[in-house]
Amino acid sequence: MHSVSLQLQLFYNGMGTINPLRGHAVMYNVGVFYFVVKNLPDTWNTCFANVHLLALCYSHDLKVHRFSAILDKFSAEMTQLATAGFHGMFPVIGEATVYVNLCQVACDNLALNSLLGFVESFSGDFCCTMCYATRDSMQDGFVEECFQMRSRDENAKDVDGLKYGNESLCHTRGVKRYCELNNVVRYHVTESYSLDIMHI
């Protein structure tokens, strides 16, 4: 018997579901969570059969209740799959224990910042999910060495600053809230390096 490790890439995006003959388009937006298995070749992952639906939710509920209702359950299941896995008899590979890890989260910039708990305005300071860039420093810094990178420890300090700091703060250095994806084993939002180049 042997073990197999599967790597998942999680996607999140908003989707409009409306009758094109009627108005009020944003009233019916849906949040869509889906994933692909990164062990498969990219050409296979472009086939809809290999893009798996994880959850659908009403976008207004996400604004009111945030992502915790969905991400708490997802994080608990991913932790179980990463630590205990599941055992079975499979075609081709035979008897095996399969472990599953979250390796990437990909979205457009607005969705990524919202999902990971960062500010959703890109006209101010600290809007990057990877570093502490300010509006001024973005104008003349073009390589990673010009910026202070985000880290697990610094993110924890920023979250604590929100909890124990001034109640009028809407964010601390770009962090608006704790992200439940940090509860997933071997994943942290500050180590999410998948950015949408078409939006940046």
Secondary structure, 3 states (H helix, E strand, C coil): CEEEEEEEEEEEEEEECCCCCCCCHHHHEEEEEEEEECCCCHHHHCCHHHCEEEEEEEHHHHHHHCCHHHHHHHHHHHHHHHHCCEEEEECCCEEEEEEEEEEEEECCHHHHHHHHCECCCCCCCCCCCCECCCHHHHHHCCCHHHCCECCHHHHHHHHHHHHHCCCCCCCECCECCCCHHHHCCCCCHHHCCCCCCCCC
